Amino acid sequence: MPTIDCKTPGSVVVSQLIPLFEQEPTMTASRLLILLTAFATFAVKAEVTQCLATDPGSWPPVSKPYILLIADTSASMIATIGSTDSCGYGSDRRAHQRCAINRILKAYAGQVEFGLMNFAFKQASCTATCFTDCTYSDYPSNSGGVGCGPESAEAPTSPNRRGGFLQVPIRADNQTPPAADSFPNLNAWTDNSCSGNTELFASGSSPLNGALRDAFRYLSNQWVAQDNSITYGSPLGAIAGEERACRTLRVVMFADSGDNCDNVGDAADAAADLVTGFSRGGVTFSVRTHVLDLTASGGELNGIASAGQTTTAVPAVNETAMYTALNDIVLATLSAEVGDNQDNNCNGCTDEGMPHFANLNPVCCAWVTPAQRSTCLVNFQASISPANPKGTRSLLPCTNGANAVDPTRWLVYDPGETCNNSDDNGDGQVDEGLQKCGNPLHCPATEVCDAEDNDCDGLIDEGGVCGICTPSPEICDGCDNDCDSVADNGAPSGTCGLTSPPNCVGTLACRPAQPVGMPGACVSGGGFASCSNMPLAESCDGIDNSCNGQIDEGLSASNCEPAGTPSGLIYGGSSQCRRGQQFCGQTTCHSFIGPTPEVSDGIDNDCDGAIDNGIDAMFKNGFE
């Protein structure tokens, strides 16, 4: 059978199909039409060439989640909560918030693009030591309480309120050349140094509605500072085709009270508007709003979260609870690719790194609608068990030629082959893995009296097909092969399960021998018993440990240290160092934070277990 290039758009020509038809005379016209349809539609359905690569380094980059953090910088954030945060910033709510944000920024640097907004109040005149010399003032045209922000015209739900100041915009990850890394600027607002007036403060009111309105303005189009000092355009591309619709957008608002600038319900309306969304570059985006309730007060904050489609506000009364809530939110935005005909990790590829199959077997699960196809897959997956590691393949959805090259319709499960001289699973091979016999080779058929091995079991005219019992070695098939009037007596065991790894290879023991009515006859209930293989828990080793036909599926990321990392580093607690995360099958260690020279900041920068060691006491700025 000729080889056909099915992976490069535009590579298939009719001249390739002519020898295919000549060499496979049993191919029906309808089957050839299926192939022609598949190739004709391939150029329309195909994804970029990189998606078909086996090397993860060749796949297109993911469209990272965009998360806008809205910090609570109201005056009530100065409240003491009874313990010092793990960063050593202090014991007030303001310190705990800054520490939690700083930790999450470091943990997910490179995996998520963050932006940072605070309430509309201006900080100035700060020295490096926070916050003794800082002054605070309203932006021009402030309306209502201090730090509420401007409102040009009051209206129901206060949509004109401008209560958020965007300190660090979200870095657009799809620009060429790439935009500068935003982490240094984000870190500056949460590093416990007020140099340049860059540190999250505690002064002013709580314009929750106004901050969410400014989040909408920024993400949907642009944000202009209340004093017109700077303008930031949306991080989302405005040109058609520049953005992927799968990109995740989230707003995370910290709040220790309800809105004291506008009416109850206004902020919930703003969150609902974000969910309704906006169009950008021909793509409609919906933005959910998470609320971290810093006093566990519920009430209005629960309403904002509900309107933002995140159910309810999350109580987060200290740094640990804040970080845990943030971590849960961020983790939920990161998806690894699974075999489900979806672009789970939002890189423009569907099921990359996984095999793609058709299903042209004569017995399969028929479907018309996507919902029916999903039901077929659910039923197939439910059939996978230790005794049936490959599942009941007849439950897999049928596919035609066009479906076989359509990322939304191909299969990642191998439906196997039916012995019919055709390629039933679309892998370019015919009847692979099936036993044929004779000359010329043929598929197994019912044994008849013709001096040939019709059923390809290595025996000729067995089972009394010629009217007499011709003795042959006993095999486990429920029949009396050796003509002694007993079926399966002394029959050898067989193998079952997968061919590898060893724990997936099982033994099929023959059921007890039974007498038959006449030599060569068969009985019901004979043959092999259940498979004795031993599926194990899946581990990251490139092996199908669980014997379900999939390799390294469903594994969590493991801790890692990049090559060249110094030994003996201290992790956790006051140490700056954080181990990275490495996903199975990848070689990159993500989000690792390593040591840096020790500076006077109350953190163990060089990760040797000591804080500010080697720093002259007179320059420690009060950290001792």
LINTA-V546319 format. One record per helix or strand of 3 or more residues. SS is the DSSP state (a for helix, b for strand). FROM is the first residue (numbers start at 1). TO is the last residue. If there is no record, write none. Layout:
SS;FROM;TO, SS;FROM;TO
This chain:
a;14;23, a;29;45, a;49;52, a;56;58, b;65;71, a;75;78, a;93;107, b;112;119, b;122;124, b;135;137, a;156;158, b;164;168, a;183;188, a;195;197, a;208;220, b;222;224, b;231;233, b;249;255, a;266;276, b;278;280, b;283;285, b;288;293, a;300;307, a;319;333, a;370;382, a;393;395, a;401;404, b;494;497, a;502;504, b;505;510, b;528;531, b;558;560, b;580;582, a;617;619
